[in-house]
Amino acid sequence: SELVRAFWSVQETTADAAKCSWENDAWVRALNTNTWTAVQNDAVYAVYVRTLQGIALANEYLRQTAPSRLSDRGVSSDLARKIDTYRAEARFIRAYLYWMAIDCFGDVPFTTENSPFGGEYFPKQASRSQIYDYCVGELEYLMSAESPMLEPRSLYPRADKGSAAGLLARMYLNSEVYTGVPRWAEAKAVCETIFTMGYSLSPEWAALFRGDNGENPQVRSEMLWA
């Protein structure tokens, strides 16, 4: 919850979309008025730490569930196939966290399940453009027929191929900012693919933000990832 709240705060209260009336915390005032400095801001710090922490957790899950590890542990073929879908979801979540990180910070430390790790290893930064390219490649694979990712709208609220398509569209929409190269045609094509996946807009916009939005079928039909 800290990551989602902090990410929303740094994205929205720093713009004209929203302001927070709770001013007892210094980080709120700084974001509301765009006056944060090099001194740590709790919300900015939370986004940085929590995205990188989540990426590390996804990497470790992928290490521990590699086919060779599962074989060594005597995991059945049926369970291994089920784990494949979880591995695909972990790759999606990692791409989502990298998107959050490059959107807020640009260049950030970059690691995958193949990176060394431990107390003596300090990850090197990759450029925003490099991480963008990596995430696009991951999402294109997760959308593909070869991917074990769940089919669109098959098991709410877990991530599925529709989730991957939604994030890929968002990456393409911001490509000019992230890489200097616009990719409007690619964004349009992915959005048109999403239109074929069975989603539909909720007839009542406000219902998306109510506490029962996971049980309301008209609302759930709009959600690419909950």
CYANA upper distance limits for C-alpha pairs under 8 A (distance plus 0.5 A):
  1 SER  CA      5 ARG  CA      6.55
  2 GLU  CA      6 ALA  CA      6.39
  2 GLU  CA     46 ALA  CA      7.49
  3 LEU  CA      7 PHE  CA      6.35
  3 LEU  CA     46 ALA  CA      6.77
  3 LEU  CA     47 VAL  CA      6.12
  3 LEU  CA     50 ARG  CA      6.43
  3 LEU  CA     51 THR  CA      7.92
  4 VAL  CA      8 TRP  CA      6.59
  5 ARG  CA      9 SER  CA      6.65
  6 ALA  CA     10 VAL  CA      6.72
  6 ALA  CA     43 ALA  CA      5.31
  6 ALA  CA     44 VAL  CA      7.49
  6 ALA  CA     46 ALA  CA      6.82
  6 ALA  CA     47 VAL  CA      6.52
  7 PHE  CA     11 GLN  CA      6.60
  7 PHE  CA     43 ALA  CA      7.91
  7 PHE  CA     44 VAL  CA      8.34
  7 PHE  CA     47 VAL  CA      6.34
  7 PHE  CA    100 MET  CA      8.24
  8 TRP  CA     12 GLU  CA      6.31
  8 TRP  CA     13 THR  CA      8.29
  9 SER  CA     13 THR  CA      5.83
  9 SER  CA     14 THR  CA      7.90
  9 SER  CA     31 LEU  CA      8.17
  9 SER  CA     43 ALA  CA      7.57
 10 VAL  CA     14 THR  CA      6.43
 10 VAL  CA     31 LEU  CA      7.24
 10 VAL  CA     43 ALA  CA      7.25
 10 VAL  CA     44 VAL  CA      7.11
 11 GLN  CA     15 ALA  CA      7.50
 12 GLU  CA     16 ASP  CA      7.68
 12 GLU  CA     17 ALA  CA      6.16
 12 GLU  CA     18 ALA  CA      6.16
 12 GLU  CA     19 LYS  CA      8.13
 13 THR  CA     17 ALA  CA      7.29
 13 THR  CA     18 ALA  CA      5.51
 13 THR  CA     19 LYS  CA      5.37
 13 THR  CA     20 CYS  CA      7.19
 13 THR  CA     31 LEU  CA      6.54
 13 THR  CA     32 ASN  CA      5.88
 14 THR  CA     18 ALA  CA      8.42
 14 THR  CA     19 LYS  CA      8.31
 14 THR  CA     31 LEU  CA      5.69
 14 THR  CA     32 ASN  CA      6.09
 14 THR  CA     33 THR  CA      7.61
 14 THR  CA     34 ASN  CA      6.45
 19 LYS  CA     32 ASN  CA      6.38
 20 CYS  CA     28 VAL  CA      7.41
 20 CYS  CA     32 ASN  CA      7.32
 22 TRP  CA     28 VAL  CA      7.58
 23 GLU  CA     28 VAL  CA      6.24
 23 GLU  CA     29 ARG  CA      6.16
 24 ASN  CA     28 VAL  CA      8.13
 25 ASP  CA     29 ARG  CA      7.53
 26 ALA  CA     30 ALA  CA      6.83
 26 ALA  CA     41 ASN  CA      8.44
 27 TRP  CA     31 LEU  CA      6.74
 27 TRP  CA     36 TRP  CA      8.20
 27 TRP  CA     41 ASN  CA      5.85
 27 TRP  CA     42 ASP  CA      6.38
 27 TRP  CA     43 ALA  CA      7.10
 28 VAL  CA     32 ASN  CA      6.52
 29 ARG  CA     33 THR  CA      6.58
 29 ARG  CA     35 THR  CA      8.41
 30 ALA  CA     34 ASN  CA      6.13
 30 ALA  CA     35 THR  CA      5.29
 30 ALA  CA     36 TRP  CA      5.29
 30 ALA  CA     41 ASN  CA      8.38
 31 LEU  CA     35 THR  CA      7.11
 31 LEU  CA     36 TRP  CA      6.94
 36 TRP  CA     41 ASN  CA      7.34
 37 THR  CA     41 ASN  CA      8.37
 40 GLN  CA     44 VAL  CA      8.13
 40 GLN  CA     45 TYR  CA      7.13
 41 ASN  CA     45 TYR  CA      6.44
 42 ASP  CA     46 ALA  CA      6.50
 43 ALA  CA     47 VAL  CA      6.89
 44 VAL  CA     48 TYR  CA      6.89
 45 TYR  CA     49 VAL  CA      6.57
 46 ALA  CA     50 ARG  CA      6.21
 47 VAL  CA     51 THR  CA      6.41
 47 VAL  CA    101 ALA  CA      7.93
 48 TYR  CA     52 LEU  CA      6.93
 48 TYR  CA    101 ALA  CA      7.18
 48 TYR  CA    105 PHE  CA      8.49
 49 VAL  CA     53 GLN  CA      6.48
 50 ARG  CA     54 GLY  CA      6.45
 51 THR  CA     55 ILE  CA      6.73
 51 THR  CA     97 LEU  CA      5.75
 51 THR  CA     98 TYR  CA      7.56
 51 THR  CA    100 MET  CA      7.69
 51 THR  CA    101 ALA  CA      6.87
 52 LEU  CA     56 ALA  CA      6.72
 52 LEU  CA     97 LEU  CA      8.07
 52 LEU  CA    101 ALA  CA      8.42
 52 LEU  CA    109 PRO  CA      8.39
 53 GLN  CA     57 LEU  CA      6.83
 54 GLY  CA     58 ALA  CA      6.72
 54 GLY  CA     94 ARG  CA      7.68
 54 GLY  CA     97 LEU  CA      7.59
 55 ILE  CA     59 ASN  CA      6.62
 55 ILE  CA     93 ILE  CA      8.50
 55 ILE  CA     94 ARG  CA      5.74
 55 ILE  CA     97 LEU  CA      7.14
 55 ILE  CA     98 TYR  CA      8.06
 55 ILE  CA    111 THR  CA      8.32
 56 ALA  CA     60 GLU  CA      6.73
 56 ALA  CA    111 THR  CA      8.16
 56 ALA  CA    112 THR  CA      8.46
 57 LEU  CA     61 TYR  CA      6.74
 58 ALA  CA     62 LEU  CA      6.77
 58 ALA  CA     90 ALA  CA      6.05
 58 ALA  CA     91 ARG  CA      7.64
 58 ALA  CA     93 ILE  CA      8.03
 58 ALA  CA     94 ARG  CA      6.65
 58 ALA  CA    113 GLU  CA      8.47
 59 ASN  CA     63 ARG  CA      6.73
 59 ASN  CA     94 ARG  CA      8.46
 59 ASN  CA    111 THR  CA      8.31
 59 ASN  CA    112 THR  CA      6.13
 59 ASN  CA    113 GLU  CA      4.86
 60 GLU  CA     64 GLN  CA      6.65
 60 GLU  CA    113 GLU  CA      6.89
 61 TYR  CA     65 THR  CA      6.64
 61 TYR  CA     87 ARG  CA      8.23
 61 TYR  CA     90 ALA  CA      8.12
 62 LEU  CA     66 ALA  CA      6.49
 62 LEU  CA     87 ARG  CA      6.77
 62 LEU  CA     90 ALA  CA      7.92
 62 LEU  CA    113 GLU  CA      6.55
 63 ARG  CA    113 GLU  CA      6.08
 63 ARG  CA    114 ASN  CA      8.26
 64 GLN  CA     69 ARG  CA      6.81
 64 GLN  CA     70 LEU  CA      8.36
 65 THR  CA     69 ARG  CA      6.52
 65 THR  CA     70 LEU  CA      6.45
 65 THR  CA     83 ILE  CA      7.95
 65 THR  CA     87 ARG  CA      8.07
 66 ALA  CA     70 LEU  CA      6.83
 67 PRO  CA     71 SER  CA      6.60
 67 PRO  CA     80 ALA  CA      8.36
 68 SER  CA     72 ASP  CA      6.65
 69 ARG  CA     73 ARG  CA      6.77
 70 LEU  CA     74 GLY  CA      6.81
 70 LEU  CA     75 VAL  CA      5.79
 70 LEU  CA     80 ALA  CA      7.65
 71 SER  CA     75 VAL  CA      6.43
 75 VAL  CA     79 LEU  CA      7.04
 75 VAL  CA     80 ALA  CA      6.90
 76 SER  CA     80 ALA  CA      6.59
 77 SER  CA     81 ARG  CA      6.71
 78 ASP  CA     82 LYS  CA      7.04
 79 LEU  CA     83 ILE  CA      6.64
 80 ALA  CA     84 ASP  CA      6.74
 81 ARG  CA     85 THR  CA      7.56
 82 LYS  CA     86 TYR  CA      7.44
 83 ILE  CA     87 ARG  CA      6.65
 84 ASP  CA     88 ALA  CA      6.80
 84 ASP  CA    148 PRO  CA      6.68
 85 THR  CA     89 GLU  CA      6.86
 85 THR  CA    148 PRO  CA      5.72
 85 THR  CA    149 MET  CA      5.81
 85 THR  CA    150 LEU  CA      7.16
 86 TYR  CA     90 ALA  CA      6.64
 86 TYR  CA    149 MET  CA      8.48
 87 ARG  CA     91 ARG  CA      6.79
 88 ALA  CA     92 PHE  CA      6.84
 88 ALA  CA    142 LEU  CA      7.31
 88 ALA  CA    147 SER  CA      7.95
 88 ALA  CA    148 PRO  CA      6.95
 88 ALA  CA    149 MET  CA      5.85
 89 GLU  CA     93 ILE  CA      6.65
 89 GLU  CA    149 MET  CA      7.21
 89 GLU  CA    159 ALA  CA      6.57
 89 GLU  CA    160 ASP  CA      7.79
 90 ALA  CA     94 ARG  CA      6.60
 91 ARG  CA     95 ALA  CA      6.73
 91 ARG  CA    138 GLU  CA      7.78
 92 PHE  CA     96 TYR  CA      6.64
 92 PHE  CA    138 GLU  CA      8.07
 92 PHE  CA    139 LEU  CA      7.45
 92 PHE  CA    142 LEU  CA      8.02
 92 PHE  CA    159 ALA  CA      8.03
 92 PHE  CA    164 ALA  CA      7.08
 93 ILE  CA     97 LEU  CA      6.67
 94 ARG  CA     98 TYR  CA      6.67
 95 ALA  CA     99 TRP  CA      6.61
 95 ALA  CA    135 CYS  CA      5.88
 95 ALA  CA    138 GLU  CA      7.79
 95 ALA  CA    139 LEU  CA      8.07
 96 TYR  CA    100 MET  CA      6.88
 96 TYR  CA    167 LEU  CA      7.65
 97 LEU  CA    101 ALA  CA      6.70
 98 TYR  CA    102 ILE  CA      6.62
 98 TYR  CA    131 ILE  CA      7.84
 98 TYR  CA    135 CYS  CA      8.04
 99 TRP  CA    103 ASP  CA      6.43
 99 TRP  CA    132 TYR  CA      8.04
 99 TRP  CA    135 CYS  CA      8.22
 99 TRP  CA    171 MET  CA      8.05
100 MET  CA    104 CYS  CA      6.80
101 ALA  CA    105 PHE  CA      6.28
101 ALA  CA    106 GLY  CA      7.56
101 ALA  CA    108 VAL  CA      7.47
102 ILE  CA    106 GLY  CA      4.78
102 ILE  CA    107 ASP  CA      6.76
102 ILE  CA    108 VAL  CA      7.28
102 ILE  CA    128 ARG  CA      6.26
102 ILE  CA    131 ILE  CA      8.17
102 ILE  CA    132 TYR  CA      8.42
102 ILE  CA    178 TYR  CA      8.32
103 ASP  CA    178 TYR  CA      8.28
106 GLY  CA    127 SER  CA      7.54
106 GLY  CA    128 ARG  CA      5.46
106 GLY  CA    178 TYR  CA      8.16
107 ASP  CA    125 GLN  CA      6.67
107 ASP  CA    126 ALA  CA      6.23
107 ASP  CA    127 SER  CA      5.06
107 ASP  CA    128 ARG  CA      5.24
108 VAL  CA    125 GLN  CA      5.44
108 VAL  CA    126 ALA  CA      6.46
108 VAL  CA    127 SER  CA      7.50
108 VAL  CA    128 ARG  CA      7.84
109 PRO  CA    123 PRO  CA      6.11
109 PRO  CA    124 LYS  CA      5.72
109 PRO  CA    125 GLN  CA      4.34
109 PRO  CA    126 ALA  CA      6.52
110 PHE  CA    123 PRO  CA      6.89
110 PHE  CA    124 LYS  CA      6.82
110 PHE  CA    125 GLN  CA      6.12
110 PHE  CA    126 ALA  CA      6.17
110 PHE  CA    131 ILE  CA      8.03
111 THR  CA    115 SER  CA      6.13
111 THR  CA    123 PRO  CA      7.15
116 PRO  CA    121 TYR  CA      7.30
117 PHE  CA    121 TYR  CA      6.05
117 PHE  CA    122 PHE  CA      8.47
126 ALA  CA    130 GLN  CA      6.74
126 ALA  CA    131 ILE  CA      7.05
127 SER  CA    131 ILE  CA      6.85
128 ARG  CA    132 TYR  CA      6.57
128 ARG  CA    178 TYR  CA      6.53
128 ARG  CA    179 THR  CA      7.65
129 SER  CA    133 ASP  CA      6.75
129 SER  CA    178 TYR  CA      6.25
129 SER  CA    179 THR  CA      5.32
130 GLN  CA    134 TYR  CA      6.81
131 ILE  CA    135 CYS  CA      6.64
132 TYR  CA    136 VAL  CA      6.64
132 TYR  CA    171 MET  CA      7.97
132 TYR  CA    178 TYR  CA      7.53
132 TYR  CA    179 THR  CA      8.14
133 ASP  CA    137 GLY  CA      6.74
134 TYR  CA    138 GLU  CA      6.82
135 CYS  CA    139 LEU  CA      6.60
136 VAL  CA    140 GLU  CA      6.51
136 VAL  CA    168 LEU  CA      6.90
136 VAL  CA    171 MET  CA      7.84
137 GLY  CA    141 TYR  CA      6.78
138 GLU  CA    142 LEU  CA      6.72
139 LEU  CA    143 MET  CA      6.68
139 LEU  CA    164 ALA  CA      6.04
139 LEU  CA    165 ALA  CA      7.63
139 LEU  CA    167 LEU  CA      8.22
139 LEU  CA    168 LEU  CA      6.64
140 GLU  CA    144 SER  CA      6.86
140 GLU  CA    164 ALA  CA      8.34
140 GLU  CA    165 ALA  CA      8.42
140 GLU  CA    168 LEU  CA      8.02
141 TYR  CA    146 GLU  CA      8.04
141 TYR  CA    147 SER  CA      6.80
142 LEU  CA    147 SER  CA      5.70
142 LEU  CA    148 PRO  CA      8.05
142 LEU  CA    149 MET  CA      6.53
142 LEU  CA    161 LYS  CA      6.95
142 LEU  CA    164 ALA  CA      7.00
143 MET  CA    147 SER  CA      7.23
143 MET  CA    149 MET  CA      7.93
143 MET  CA    161 LYS  CA      5.52
143 MET  CA    162 GLY  CA      8.13
143 MET  CA    164 ALA  CA      6.67
143 MET  CA    165 ALA  CA      6.98
149 MET  CA    160 ASP  CA      6.19
149 MET  CA    161 LYS  CA      6.52
150 LEU  CA    154 SER  CA      7.17
150 LEU  CA    155 LEU  CA      8.20
150 LEU  CA    159 ALA  CA      7.89
150 LEU  CA    160 ASP  CA      5.12
150 LEU  CA    161 LYS  CA      6.59
151 GLU  CA    160 ASP  CA      6.21
151 GLU  CA    161 LYS  CA      6.01
151 GLU  CA    162 GLY  CA      7.87
152 PRO  CA    160 ASP  CA      5.97
152 PRO  CA    161 LYS  CA      5.75
152 PRO  CA    162 GLY  CA      5.31
152 PRO  CA    163 SER  CA      8.13
152 PRO  CA    197 MET  CA      6.76
152 PRO  CA    198 GLY  CA      8.30
153 ARG  CA    160 ASP  CA      7.63
153 ARG  CA    162 GLY  CA      7.74
153 ARG  CA    198 GLY  CA      8.24
153 ARG  CA    221 SER  CA      8.48
153 ARG  CA    224 LEU  CA      8.45
154 SER  CA    160 ASP  CA      8.16
156 TYR  CA    226 ALA  CA      8.09
157 PRO  CA    225 TRP  CA      6.96
157 PRO  CA    226 ALA  CA      5.68
158 ARG  CA    225 TRP  CA      7.35
158 ARG  CA    226 ALA  CA      7.57
159 ALA  CA    163 SER  CA      6.00
159 ALA  CA    164 ALA  CA      8.05
159 ALA  CA    224 LEU  CA      8.37
159 ALA  CA    225 TRP  CA      6.17
159 ALA  CA    226 ALA  CA      8.21
160 ASP  CA    164 ALA  CA      7.00
160 ASP  CA    225 TRP  CA      8.20
161 LYS  CA    165 ALA  CA      6.66
162 GLY  CA    166 GLY  CA      6.64
162 GLY  CA    194 ILE  CA      7.05
162 GLY  CA    197 MET  CA      7.55
162 GLY  CA    224 LEU  CA      6.24
162 GLY  CA    225 TRP  CA      8.27
163 SER  CA    167 LEU  CA      6.84
163 SER  CA    224 LEU  CA      5.36
163 SER  CA    225 TRP  CA      5.74
164 ALA  CA    168 LEU  CA      6.58
165 ALA  CA    169 ALA  CA      6.63
165 ALA  CA    190 VAL  CA      6.90
165 ALA  CA    191 CYS  CA      8.14
165 ALA  CA    193 THR  CA      8.36
165 ALA  CA    194 ILE  CA      7.14
166 GLY  CA    170 ARG  CA      6.90
166 GLY  CA    190 VAL  CA      8.37
166 GLY  CA    191 CYS  CA      8.00
166 GLY  CA    194 ILE  CA      7.85
166 GLY  CA    224 LEU  CA      6.98
167 LEU  CA    171 MET  CA      6.70
168 LEU  CA    172 TYR  CA      6.70
168 LEU  CA    187 ALA  CA      8.30
168 LEU  CA    190 VAL  CA      7.87
169 ALA  CA    173 LEU  CA      6.60
169 ALA  CA    186 GLU  CA      8.28
169 ALA  CA    187 ALA  CA      5.48
169 ALA  CA    188 LYS  CA      8.22
169 ALA  CA    190 VAL  CA      6.26
169 ALA  CA    191 CYS  CA      6.80
170 ARG  CA    174 ASN  CA      6.92
170 ARG  CA    187 ALA  CA      8.03
171 MET  CA    175 SER  CA      6.52
172 TYR  CA    182 PRO  CA      8.20
172 TYR  CA    183 ARG  CA      6.10
172 TYR  CA    184 TRP  CA      7.34
172 TYR  CA    186 GLU  CA      7.02
172 TYR  CA    187 ALA  CA      5.57
173 LEU  CA    182 PRO  CA      8.31
173 LEU  CA    183 ARG  CA      7.32
173 LEU  CA    184 TRP  CA      6.93
173 LEU  CA    187 ALA  CA      6.29
174 ASN  CA    178 TYR  CA      6.75
174 ASN  CA    182 PRO  CA      8.26
175 SER  CA    179 THR  CA      6.10
175 SER  CA    180 GLY  CA      7.33
175 SER  CA    181 VAL  CA      6.54
175 SER  CA    182 PRO  CA      5.95
175 SER  CA    183 ARG  CA      6.58
176 GLU  CA    180 GLY  CA      4.83
176 GLU  CA    181 VAL  CA      5.01
176 GLU  CA    182 PRO  CA      4.78
176 GLU  CA    183 ARG  CA      7.62
177 VAL  CA    181 VAL  CA      8.26
183 ARG  CA    187 ALA  CA      6.84
184 TRP  CA    188 LYS  CA      6.67
185 ALA  CA    189 ALA  CA      6.69
186 GLU  CA    190 VAL  CA      6.78
187 ALA  CA    191 CYS  CA      6.71
188 LYS  CA    192 GLU  CA      6.69
189 ALA  CA    193 THR  CA      6.81
190 VAL  CA    194 ILE  CA      6.84
191 CYS  CA    195 PHE  CA      6.94
192 GLU  CA    196 THR  CA      7.38
193 THR  CA    197 MET  CA      7.43
194 ILE  CA    198 GLY  CA      8.35
194 ILE  CA    199 TYR  CA      7.88
195 PHE  CA    199 TYR  CA      7.03
198 GLY  CA    221 SER  CA      8.26
199 TYR  CA    221 SER  CA      5.70
199 TYR  CA    222 GLU  CA      6.03
199 TYR  CA    223 MET  CA      8.21
200 SER  CA    218 GLN  CA      8.49
200 SER  CA    221 SER  CA      5.94
200 SER  CA    222 GLU  CA      5.72
201 LEU  CA    218 GLN  CA      8.20
201 LEU  CA    219 VAL  CA      7.99
201 LEU  CA    221 SER  CA      7.32
201 LEU  CA    222 GLU  CA      5.47
202 SER  CA    207 ALA  CA      8.25
202 SER  CA    208 LEU  CA      7.99
202 SER  CA    218 GLN  CA      5.80
202 SER  CA    219 VAL  CA      5.53
202 SER  CA    220 ARG  CA      8.48
202 SER  CA    221 SER  CA      7.49
202 SER  CA    222 GLU  CA      6.47
203 PRO  CA    218 GLN  CA      7.72
204 GLU  CA    208 LEU  CA      8.09
206 ALA  CA    210 ARG  CA      7.70
207 ALA  CA    213 ASN  CA      7.08
207 ALA  CA    219 VAL  CA      7.27
208 LEU  CA    213 ASN  CA      6.23
208 LEU  CA    219 VAL  CA      6.31
209 PHE  CA    213 ASN  CA      7.20
212 ASP  CA    216 ASN  CA      6.83
213 ASN  CA    219 VAL  CA      6.41
213 ASN  CA    220 ARG  CA      7.27
214 GLY  CA    219 VAL  CA      7.89
214 GLY  CA    220 ARG  CA      6.62
215 GLU  CA    220 ARG  CA      7.82
216 ASN  CA    220 ARG  CA      6.66
217 PRO  CA    221 SER  CA      6.58
218 GLN  CA    222 GLU  CA      7.81
219 VAL  CA    223 MET  CA      7.50
